[in-house]
Amino acid sequence: MRLFLTSCLFFLLTACASTANYQKQIDKWQGKNIQTLMTKWGEPDTGIQLANGHKIYQYTRKTMYSIPDPKRSPLRNSNGSLFTNYDEPWNSNQTIIRTCRTSFETTSDGRIIHISFKGNNCVSSNFLP
């Protein structure tokens, strides 16, 4: 029951999250100085110097979580009998990995001129700042 409630809460909180909302959130950084962004986001994962003097700062967010197999339980075997002797691997999970790479291109003086993102975890909710 606790797992069911936790799953419901997770899906309710992420239901409003969308890529469009993420785009709106990161577009607010357009024209700002990269140092201002770094005070909020922290140090970037990667910095790439371009030949034209511009620089690209990349941030990668990686989230991993496991979803338990709903057909298995420590109290049920594959036949559905209760109170087994735990002779089968009941704790098998499916691991989900979600990533988002956000890139900020800046001029030589640090002004953000282009923002892009890629991945299946580039989402934001309306109620998050």
C-alpha positions in Angstrom: 0.0 0.0 0.0 2.8 2.4 0.9 4.5 1.7 -2.5 1.2 2.4 -4.3 0.8 5.7 -2.5 4.4 6.7 -3.2 4.0 5.9 -6.8 0.7 7.9 -7.0 2.4 10.9 -5.4 5.4 10.6 -7.8 3.1 10.6 -10.8 1.0 13.5 -9.5 4.0 15.7 -8.9 5.5 14.9 -12.3 2.3 15.1 -14.2 2.5 18.9 -14.6 6.2 18.7 -15.6 6.9 19.4 -19.3 9.6 20.2 -21.7 7.8 23.4 -22.6 7.9 24.5 -19.0 11.6 23.7 -18.9 12.1 25.8 -22.0 10.4 28.8 -20.3 12.6 28.4 -17.2 15.9 28.3 -19.1 14.9 31.1 -21.5 15.0 33.5 -18.6 18.8 33.2 -18.6 19.1 34.6 -22.2 21.2 37.8 -22.1 22.3 37.3 -18.5 25.9 36.8 -17.4 27.1 33.3 -17.0 28.5 34.1 -13.5 24.9 34.9 -12.4 23.8 31.5 -13.7 26.7 29.7 -12.0 25.7 31.2 -8.6 22.3 29.4 -9.0 23.3 26.3 -10.9 26.8 25.7 -9.6 29.9 24.9 -11.6 29.2 23.4 -15.0 30.1 19.8 -15.8 31.9 20.9 -19.0 33.3 24.0 -20.5 34.2 24.2 -24.2 36.2 27.1 -25.7 35.2 27.9 -29.3 37.5 29.4 -31.9 35.4 32.5 -32.2 36.1 33.4 -28.5 32.7 32.1 -27.3 32.4 29.4 -24.7 29.8 26.7 -24.1 29.0 25.7 -20.6 27.2 22.3 -20.2 25.2 21.0 -17.3 24.1 17.4 -17.1 21.3 16.2 -14.8 21.1 12.4 -14.4 18.3 10.8 -12.4 18.2 7.1 -11.6 15.3 5.3 -9.9 14.0 1.8 -9.6 10.5 0.5 -10.2 9.7 -2.7 -8.4 8.2 -5.6 -10.4 4.5 -5.4 -9.3 4.1 -9.2 -9.9 6.6 -10.2 -7.3 6.5 -9.8 -3.5 8.4 -11.2 -0.6 5.1 -12.9 0.5 4.1 -14.4 -2.8 5.7 -16.8 -5.2 5.2 -17.1 -8.9 2.0 -19.2 -8.3 0.6 -16.5 -6.1 0.9 -18.6 -2.9 1.4 -16.6 0.3 4.3 -16.9 2.7 6.9 -18.6 0.4 10.3 -19.6 1.6 11.9 -16.8 -0.4 13.5 -19.2 -2.8 13.1 -16.9 -5.8 14.5 -13.4 -6.4 11.5 -11.4 -5.4 13.3 -8.1 -5.3 13.9 -7.7 -9.0 13.6 -4.0 -10.1 13.7 -2.1 -13.4 16.2 0.7 -13.3 15.2 3.9 -15.1 17.9 6.4 -16.1 16.8 9.9 -17.2 19.2 12.6 -18.3 19.1 16.2 -19.4 22.1 18.1 -20.9 21.6 21.9 -21.0 24.1 24.0 -22.9 24.7 27.8 -22.6 26.8 29.6 -25.2 28.3 32.8 -24.1 30.2 35.7 -25.7 33.8 36.4 -24.7 32.5 38.7 -22.0 30.2 36.0 -20.5 26.8 37.1 -21.8 24.5 34.1 -22.6 23.5 34.2 -26.3 22.2 30.7 -27.0 20.6 28.0 -24.9 19.8 24.4 -25.9 18.9 21.2 -24.1 18.6 17.5 -25.0 17.4 14.5 -23.1 14.4 12.8 -21.5 14.7 14.6 -18.2 14.5 18.2 -19.4 11.3 19.0 -17.7 10.1 21.6 -15.2 6.8 22.1 -13.3 4.8 25.3 -13.2 5.0 25.5 -9.4 8.8 25.2 -9.2 10.9 28.4 -9.2 
